[in-house]
Amino acid sequence: MMLFLIVTLCALFTFSQQATSADKCVCELTNSEQAFPHDKLSTVEENASKCNREITSQKTLELESAAGFGPTSPRAAGGRGNAGERE
């Protein structure tokens, strides 16, 4: 039993001496990617919020009509518009 303990302690001592200490380990981090454009994202968010606050019902109708989603378009009635028509 005593021999087993001595062998275990010797093995532990040997492994601990071989381990690299933290002060010898050096890592260099180099960021090769561009930084995320937080300023541009903030500008886009502000512009979208401003647009949502200031849009009028008339402008909404104009935009929906231009996109094919107006009140008289087949899409508004649940249809698929020109893309879904078959000849």
VEXDOKE-800164 format. One record per residue: x, y, z of N, C-alpha, C, O in turn; residue in three letters. Coordinates in nm, 2 decimals. Atoms other than C-alpha are relative to their C-alpha. Last residue first. Layout:
REM VEXDOKE-800164
n_u X; n_v Y; n_w Z; ca_u X; ca_v Y; ca_w Z; c_u X; c_v Y; c_w Z; o_u X; o_v Y; o_w Z; type Ala .
...
//
This chain:
REM VEXDOKE-800164
n_u 0.07; n_v -0.02; n_w 0.13; ca_u -5.31; ca_v 2.98; ca_w -6.95; c_u -0.06; c_v -0.13; c_w -0.05; o_u -0.12; o_v -0.13; o_w -0.16; type Glu .
n_u -0.04; n_v 0.10; n_w 0.10; ca_u -5.22; ca_v 2.96; ca_w -6.59; c_u -0.08; c_v 0.03; c_w -0.12; o_u -0.19; o_v 0.08; o_w -0.12; type Arg .
n_u 0.10; n_v 0.03; n_w 0.11; ca_u -5.22; ca_v 3.25; ca_w -6.34; c_u 0.05; c_v -0.10; c_w -0.10; o_u 0.17; o_v -0.11; o_w -0.12; type Glu .
n_u 0.07; n_v 0.13; n_w -0.03; ca_u -5.01; ca_v 3.22; ca_w -6.02; c_u -0.10; c_v -0.03; c_w -0.11; o_u -0.16; o_v -0.14; o_w -0.11; type Gly .
n_u -0.10; n_v 0.11; n_w -0.01; ca_u -4.74; ca_v 3.48; ca_w -6.11; c_u -0.07; c_v -0.13; c_w 0.02; o_u -0.02; o_v -0.24; o_w -0.02; type Ala .
n_u -0.04; n_v 0.06; n_w 0.13; ca_u -5.00; ca_v 3.72; ca_w -6.24; c_u 0.09; c_v -0.12; c_w 0.01; o_u 0.09; o_v -0.20; o_w -0.08; type Asn .
n_u -0.04; n_v -0.10; n_w 0.10; ca_u -5.16; ca_v 3.77; ca_w -5.90; c_u 0.04; c_v -0.06; c_w -0.13; o_u 0.00; o_v -0.18; o_w -0.16; type Gly .
n_u -0.14; n_v 0.00; n_w 0.01; ca_u -5.16; ca_v 3.49; ca_w -5.64; c_u 0.05; c_v 0.10; c_w -0.11; o_u 0.17; o_v 0.11; o_w -0.13; type Arg .
n_u -0.05; n_v 0.06; n_w 0.12; ca_u -5.51; ca_v 3.53; ca_w -5.51; c_u 0.15; c_v 0.01; c_w -0.01; o_u 0.22; o_v 0.06; o_w 0.08; type Gly .
n_u -0.05; n_v 0.14; n_w -0.02; ca_u -5.61; ca_v 3.60; ca_w -5.16; c_u 0.05; c_v -0.07; c_w -0.12; o_u 0.09; o_v -0.19; o_w -0.11; type Gly .
n_u 0.12; n_v 0.08; n_w -0.02; ca_u -5.82; ca_v 3.91; ca_w -5.23; c_u 0.03; c_v -0.15; c_w 0.02; o_u -0.05; o_v -0.24; o_w 0.02; type Ala .
n_u 0.07; n_v -0.04; n_w -0.12; ca_u -5.52; ca_v 4.13; ca_w -5.16; c_u -0.13; c_v -0.08; c_w 0.02; o_u -0.17; o_v -0.10; o_w 0.14; type Ala .
n_u -0.07; n_v 0.05; n_w -0.12; ca_u -5.32; ca_v 3.93; ca_w -5.41; c_u -0.07; c_v 0.04; c_w 0.13; o_u -0.08; o_v -0.04; o_w 0.22; type Arg .
n_u 0.04; n_v 0.14; n_w -0.03; ca_u -5.58; ca_v 3.98; ca_w -5.68; c_u 0.07; c_v -0.06; c_w 0.12; o_u 0.02; o_v -0.14; o_w 0.19; type Pro .
n_u -0.09; n_v 0.10; n_w 0.06; ca_u -5.52; ca_v 4.35; ca_w -5.66; c_u -0.05; c_v -0.14; c_w 0.04; o_u -0.10; o_v -0.16; o_w 0.14; type Ser .
n_u 0.06; n_v 0.05; n_w 0.11; ca_u -5.81; ca_v 4.59; ca_w -5.58; c_u 0.09; c_v -0.11; c_w -0.07; o_u 0.04; o_v -0.17; o_w -0.17; type Thr .
n_u 0.13; n_v 0.06; n_w -0.04; ca_u -5.71; ca_v 4.67; ca_w -5.22; c_u -0.07; c_v -0.06; c_w -0.12; o_u -0.16; o_v -0.15; o_w -0.10; type Pro .
n_u 0.11; n_v -0.10; n_w -0.02; ca_u -5.35; ca_v 4.72; ca_w -5.32; c_u -0.13; c_v -0.07; c_w 0.02; o_u -0.14; o_v -0.19; o_w 0.01; type Gly .
n_u 0.08; n_v 0.04; n_w -0.11; ca_u -5.09; ca_v 4.45; ca_w -5.28; c_u -0.11; c_v 0.09; c_w 0.03; o_u -0.16; o_v 0.09; o_w 0.15; type Phe .
n_u 0.10; n_v 0.10; n_w 0.04; ca_u -4.93; ca_v 4.47; ca_w -5.62; c_u -0.08; c_v -0.05; c_w 0.11; o_u -0.14; o_v -0.16; o_w 0.10; type Gly .
n_u -0.05; n_v 0.14; n_w -0.02; ca_u -4.61; ca_v 4.64; ca_w -5.50; c_u -0.10; c_v -0.11; c_w -0.04; o_u -0.06; o_v -0.22; o_w -0.03; type Ala .
n_u -0.12; n_v 0.01; n_w 0.08; ca_u -4.70; ca_v 4.98; ca_w -5.65; c_u 0.06; c_v -0.14; c_w 0.01; o_u 0.12; o_v -0.19; o_w -0.08; type Ala .
n_u 0.04; n_v 0.01; n_w 0.14; ca_u -5.05; ca_v 4.95; ca_w -5.51; c_u 0.12; c_v -0.02; c_w -0.09; o_u 0.11; o_v -0.10; o_w -0.18; type Ser .
n_u 0.06; n_v 0.13; n_w 0.02; ca_u -4.92; ca_v 4.87; ca_w -5.16; c_u -0.04; c_v -0.02; c_w -0.15; o_u -0.03; o_v -0.13; o_w -0.20; type Glu .
n_u -0.10; n_v 0.10; n_w -0.01; ca_u -4.68; ca_v 5.17; ca_w -5.17; c_u -0.06; c_v -0.14; c_w -0.03; o_u 0.00; o_v -0.22; o_w -0.10; type Leu .
n_u -0.08; n_v -0.01; n_w 0.12; ca_u -4.95; ca_v 5.41; ca_w -5.29; c_u 0.11; c_v -0.11; c_w 0.00; o_u 0.13; o_v -0.17; o_w -0.11; type Glu .
n_u 0.07; n_v 0.05; n_w 0.12; ca_u -5.19; ca_v 5.28; ca_w -5.03; c_u 0.08; c_v 0.01; c_w -0.12; o_u 0.08; o_v -0.08; o_w -0.21; type Leu .
n_u 0.01; n_v 0.14; n_w -0.02; ca_u -4.93; ca_v 5.33; ca_w -4.75; c_u -0.08; c_v -0.06; c_w -0.12; o_u -0.03; o_v -0.16; o_w -0.18; type Thr .
n_u -0.13; n_v 0.05; n_w 0.05; ca_u -4.85; ca_v 5.68; ca_w -4.88; c_u -0.01; c_v -0.15; c_w 0.01; o_u 0.05; o_v -0.22; o_w -0.07; type Lys .
n_u -0.01; n_v -0.02; n_w 0.15; ca_u -5.22; ca_v 5.77; ca_w -4.85; c_u 0.13; c_v -0.06; c_w -0.05; o_u 0.12; o_v -0.13; o_w -0.15; type Gln .
n_u 0.08; n_v 0.10; n_w 0.06; ca_u -5.24; ca_v 5.62; ca_w -4.49; c_u 0.00; c_v 0.01; c_w -0.16; o_u 0.00; o_v -0.09; o_w -0.23; type Ser .
n_u 0.14; n_v -0.03; n_w 0.00; ca_u -4.95; ca_v 5.84; ca_w -4.39; c_u -0.08; c_v -0.12; c_w -0.06; o_u -0.02; o_v -0.20; o_w -0.13; type Thr .
n_u 0.07; n_v 0.05; n_w 0.12; ca_u -4.60; ca_v 5.73; ca_w -4.29; c_u -0.15; c_v 0.03; c_w 0.01; o_u -0.21; o_v 0.01; o_w 0.12; type Ile .
n_u 0.05; n_v -0.12; n_w 0.08; ca_u -4.44; ca_v 5.95; ca_w -4.02; c_u -0.08; c_v -0.05; c_w -0.12; o_u -0.12; o_v 0.04; o_w -0.20; type Glu .
n_u 0.08; n_v -0.10; n_w -0.08; ca_u -4.39; ca_v 5.70; ca_w -3.74; c_u -0.07; c_v 0.10; c_w -0.09; o_u -0.18; o_v 0.15; o_w -0.06; type Arg .
n_u 0.12; n_v 0.07; n_w -0.06; ca_u -4.29; ca_v 5.40; ca_w -3.96; c_u -0.09; c_v 0.10; c_w 0.08; o_u -0.21; o_v 0.09; o_w 0.08; type Asn .
n_u 0.09; n_v 0.03; n_w 0.11; ca_u -4.05; ca_v 5.62; ca_w -4.16; c_u -0.13; c_v -0.06; c_w 0.05; o_u -0.24; o_v -0.02; o_w 0.01; type Cys .
n_u 0.06; n_v -0.13; n_w 0.05; ca_u -3.89; ca_v 5.75; ca_w -3.85; c_u -0.10; c_v -0.02; c_w -0.11; o_u -0.21; o_v 0.05; o_w -0.10; type Lys .
n_u 0.09; n_v -0.04; n_w -0.11; ca_u -3.85; ca_v 5.40; ca_w -3.71; c_u -0.06; c_v 0.13; c_w -0.04; o_u -0.19; o_v 0.15; o_w -0.02; type Ser .
n_u 0.11; n_v 0.08; n_w 0.01; ca_u -3.69; ca_v 5.29; ca_w -4.04; c_u -0.11; c_v 0.04; c_w 0.10; o_u -0.23; o_v 0.04; o_w 0.07; type Ala .
n_u 0.08; n_v -0.03; n_w 0.12; ca_u -3.46; ca_v 5.58; ca_w -4.05; c_u -0.12; c_v -0.08; c_w -0.01; o_u -0.23; o_v -0.03; o_w -0.05; type Asn .
n_u 0.06; n_v -0.13; n_w -0.03; ca_u -3.35; ca_v 5.52; ca_w -3.68; c_u -0.08; c_v 0.04; c_w -0.12; o_u -0.19; o_v 0.10; o_w -0.11; type Glu .
n_u 0.11; n_v 0.02; n_w -0.10; ca_u -3.29; ca_v 5.15; ca_w -3.75; c_u -0.07; c_v 0.13; c_w 0.03; o_u -0.20; o_v 0.14; o_w 0.03; type Glu .
n_u 0.11; n_v 0.06; n_w 0.07; ca_u -3.09; ca_v 5.23; ca_w -4.06; c_u -0.12; c_v -0.02; c_w 0.09; o_u -0.23; o_v 0.00; o_w 0.05; type Val .
n_u 0.05; n_v -0.10; n_w 0.10; ca_u -2.87; ca_v 5.48; ca_w -3.88; c_u -0.12; c_v -0.06; c_w -0.07; o_u -0.23; o_v 0.00; o_w -0.09; type Thr .
n_u 0.08; n_v -0.10; n_w -0.08; ca_u -2.82; ca_v 5.24; ca_w -3.58; c_u -0.07; c_v 0.10; c_w -0.10; o_u -0.18; o_v 0.14; o_w -0.07; type Ser .
n_u 0.12; n_v 0.06; n_w -0.04; ca_u -2.71; ca_v 4.97; ca_w -3.83; c_u -0.09; c_v 0.09; c_w 0.08; o_u -0.21; o_v 0.09; o_w 0.06; type Leu .
n_u 0.09; n_v 0.01; n_w 0.11; ca_u -2.47; ca_v 5.20; ca_w -3.99; c_u -0.13; c_v -0.06; c_w 0.03; o_u -0.24; o_v -0.02; o_w -0.01; type Lys .
n_u 0.04; n_v -0.13; n_w 0.04; ca_u -2.31; ca_v 5.29; ca_w -3.66; c_u -0.10; c_v 0.00; c_w -0.11; o_u -0.20; o_v 0.07; o_w -0.11; type Asp .
n_u 0.11; n_v -0.04; n_w -0.09; ca_u -2.29; ca_v 4.93; ca_w -3.55; c_u -0.06; c_v 0.14; c_w -0.03; o_u -0.18; o_v 0.16; o_w -0.02; type His .
n_u 0.04; n_v -0.14; n_w 0.02; ca_u -2.09; ca_v 4.84; ca_w -3.86; c_u -0.12; c_v 0.04; c_w 0.09; o_u -0.23; o_v 0.07; o_w 0.04; type Pro .
n_u 0.14; n_v -0.02; n_w 0.03; ca_u -1.95; ca_v 4.51; ca_w -3.73; c_u -0.04; c_v 0.14; c_w -0.01; o_u 0.00; o_v 0.22; o_w 0.09; type Phe .
n_u 0.09; n_v -0.02; n_w -0.11; ca_u -1.57; ca_v 4.52; ca_w -3.73; c_u -0.14; c_v 0.02; c_w -0.05; o_u -0.17; o_v 0.07; o_w -0.15; type Ala .
n_u 0.04; n_v -0.14; n_w -0.03; ca_u -1.39; ca_v 4.39; ca_w -4.03; c_u -0.09; c_v 0.01; c_w 0.12; o_u -0.17; o_v -0.09; o_w 0.14; type Gln .
n_u 0.13; n_v -0.04; n_w 0.05; ca_u -1.25; ca_v 4.04; ca_w -4.01; c_u -0.02; c_v 0.15; c_w 0.03; o_u 0.04; o_v 0.20; o_w 0.13; type Glu .
n_u -0.02; n_v -0.02; n_w 0.14; ca_u -0.88; ca_v 3.95; ca_w -3.97; c_u -0.13; c_v 0.05; c_w -0.06; o_u -0.13; o_v 0.09; o_w -0.18; type Ser .
n_u 0.13; n_v 0.00; n_w 0.06; ca_u -0.89; ca_v 3.98; ca_w -3.59; c_u 0.02; c_v 0.04; c_w -0.15; o_u 0.06; o_v 0.15; o_w -0.18; type Asn .
n_u 0.01; n_v -0.10; n_w 0.10; ca_u -0.55; ca_v 3.88; ca_w -3.46; c_u -0.13; c_v -0.01; c_w -0.07; o_u -0.17; o_v -0.11; o_w -0.13; type Thr .
n_u 0.13; n_v 0.00; n_w 0.07; ca_u -0.53; ca_v 3.71; ca_w -3.13; c_u 0.01; c_v 0.11; c_w -0.10; o_u 0.03; o_v 0.23; o_w -0.07; type Leu .
n_u 0.01; n_v -0.12; n_w 0.07; ca_u -0.18; ca_v 3.62; ca_w -3.00; c_u -0.13; c_v 0.00; c_w -0.08; o_u -0.14; o_v -0.09; o_w -0.17; type Glu .
n_u 0.09; n_v 0.01; n_w 0.12; ca_u -0.16; ca_v 3.35; ca_w -2.75; c_u -0.01; c_v 0.14; c_w -0.05; o_u -0.02; o_v 0.24; o_w 0.02; type Cys .
n_u 0.03; n_v -0.13; n_w 0.06; ca_u 0.12; ca_v 3.31; ca_w -2.49; c_u -0.08; c_v -0.02; c_w -0.13; o_u -0.04; o_v -0.10; o_w -0.21; type Val .
n_u 0.09; n_v 0.01; n_w 0.11; ca_u 0.17; ca_v 3.02; ca_w -2.25; c_u -0.04; c_v 0.14; c_w -0.05; o_u -0.09; o_v 0.22; o_w 0.02; type Cys .
n_u -0.08; n_v 0.03; n_w 0.12; ca_u 0.48; ca_v 3.05; ca_w -2.04; c_u -0.09; c_v -0.01; c_w -0.12; o_u -0.04; o_v -0.02; o_w -0.23; type Lys .
n_u -0.08; n_v -0.12; n_w 0.03; ca_u 0.30; ca_v 3.23; ca_w -1.75; c_u 0.09; c_v -0.03; c_w -0.13; o_u 0.14; o_v 0.07; o_w -0.19; type Asp .
n_u 0.08; n_v -0.11; n_w 0.07; ca_u 0.03; ca_v 2.96; ca_w -1.75; c_u 0.08; c_v 0.12; c_w -0.04; o_u 0.05; o_v 0.18; o_w -0.14; type Ala .
n_u 0.06; n_v -0.10; n_w -0.09; ca_u 0.28; ca_v 2.68; ca_w -1.67; c_u -0.07; c_v 0.11; c_w -0.08; o_u -0.04; o_v 0.13; o_w -0.19; type Ser .
n_u -0.04; n_v -0.14; n_w 0.03; ca_u 0.33; ca_v 2.40; ca_w -1.92; c_u -0.07; c_v 0.10; c_w 0.10; o_u -0.19; o_v 0.09; o_w 0.12; type Thr .
n_u 0.11; n_v -0.09; n_w 0.04; ca_u 0.29; ca_v 2.06; ca_w -1.76; c_u 0.05; c_v 0.14; c_w -0.02; o_u 0.14; o_v 0.19; o_w 0.05; type Ala .
n_u 0.01; n_v -0.01; n_w 0.14; ca_u 0.60; ca_v 1.85; ca_w -1.74; c_u -0.10; c_v 0.09; c_w -0.06; o_u -0.10; o_v 0.14; o_w -0.17; type Gln .
n_u -0.12; n_v -0.07; n_w 0.05; ca_u 0.67; ca_v 1.92; ca_w -1.38; c_u 0.00; c_v 0.01; c_w -0.15; o_u 0.06; o_v 0.11; o_w -0.20; type Gln .
n_u 0.02; n_v -0.14; n_w -0.04; ca_u 0.31; ca_v 1.83; ca_w -1.28; c_u 0.12; c_v 0.08; c_w -0.05; o_u 0.11; o_v 0.20; o_w -0.08; type Ser .
n_u 0.10; n_v -0.06; n_w 0.09; ca_u 0.34; ca_v 1.50; ca_w -1.47; c_u -0.01; c_v 0.15; c_w 0.03; o_u -0.03; o_v 0.23; o_w -0.06; type Phe .
n_u -0.06; n_v 0.00; n_w 0.13; ca_u 0.66; ca_v 1.40; ca_w -1.28; c_u -0.10; c_v 0.07; c_w -0.10; o_u -0.05; o_v 0.15; o_w -0.18; type Thr .
n_u -0.10; n_v -0.10; n_w 0.00; ca_u 0.51; ca_v 1.50; ca_w -0.94; c_u 0.07; c_v 0.01; c_w -0.14; o_u 0.09; o_v 0.12; o_w -0.19; type Phe .
n_u 0.06; n_v -0.13; n_w -0.01; ca_u 0.20; ca_v 1.30; ca_w -1.00; c_u 0.10; c_v 0.12; c_w -0.01; o_u 0.08; o_v 0.22; o_w -0.08; type Leu .
n_u 0.07; n_v -0.02; n_w 0.13; ca_u 0.39; ca_v 1.00; ca_w -1.11; c_u -0.06; c_v 0.14; c_w 0.00; o_u -0.05; o_v 0.21; o_w -0.10; type Ala .
n_u -0.11; n_v -0.02; n_w 0.09; ca_u 0.61; ca_v 1.02; ca_w -0.80; c_u -0.05; c_v 0.03; c_w -0.14; o_u -0.01; o_v 0.12; o_w -0.21; type Cys .
n_u -0.06; n_v -0.13; n_w -0.02; ca_u 0.31; ca_v 1.06; ca_w -0.58; c_u 0.11; c_v 0.04; c_w -0.10; o_u 0.12; o_v 0.15; o_w -0.14; type Leu .
n_u 0.10; n_v -0.10; n_w 0.05; ca_u 0.14; ca_v 0.76; ca_w -0.74; c_u 0.05; c_v 0.14; c_w 0.02; o_u 0.03; o_v 0.23; o_w -0.07; type Thr .
n_u 0.00; n_v 0.00; n_w 0.15; ca_u 0.46; ca_v 0.55; ca_w -0.70; c_u -0.10; c_v 0.10; c_w -0.05; o_u -0.07; o_v 0.17; o_w -0.15; type Val .
n_u -0.13; n_v -0.06; n_w 0.04; ca_u 0.49; ca_v 0.65; ca_w -0.33; c_u 0.00; c_v 0.01; c_w -0.16; o_u 0.04; o_v 0.11; o_w -0.21; type Ile .
n_u 0.01; n_v -0.14; n_w -0.03; ca_u 0.12; ca_v 0.57; ca_w -0.26; c_u 0.13; c_v 0.07; c_w -0.05; o_u 0.12; o_v 0.18; o_w -0.11; type Leu .
n_u 0.09; n_v -0.06; n_w 0.09; ca_u 0.15; ca_v 0.23; ca_w -0.43; c_u -0.01; c_v 0.15; c_w 0.01; o_u -0.02; o_v 0.23; o_w -0.08; type Phe .
n_u -0.07; n_v -0.01; n_w 0.12; ca_u 0.46; ca_v 0.15; ca_w -0.23; c_u -0.09; c_v 0.06; c_w -0.11; o_u -0.04; o_v 0.14; o_w -0.19; type Leu .
n_u -0.09; n_v -0.12; n_w -0.01; ca_u 0.28; ca_v 0.24; ca_w 0.09; c_u 0.08; c_v 0.01; c_w -0.13; o_u 0.10; o_v 0.13; o_w -0.18; type Met .
n_u 0.08; n_v -0.12; n_w 0.00; ca_u 0.00; ca_v 0.00; ca_w 0.00; c_u 0.09; c_v 0.13; c_w 0.00; o_u 0.06; o_v 0.22; o_w -0.07; type Met .
//
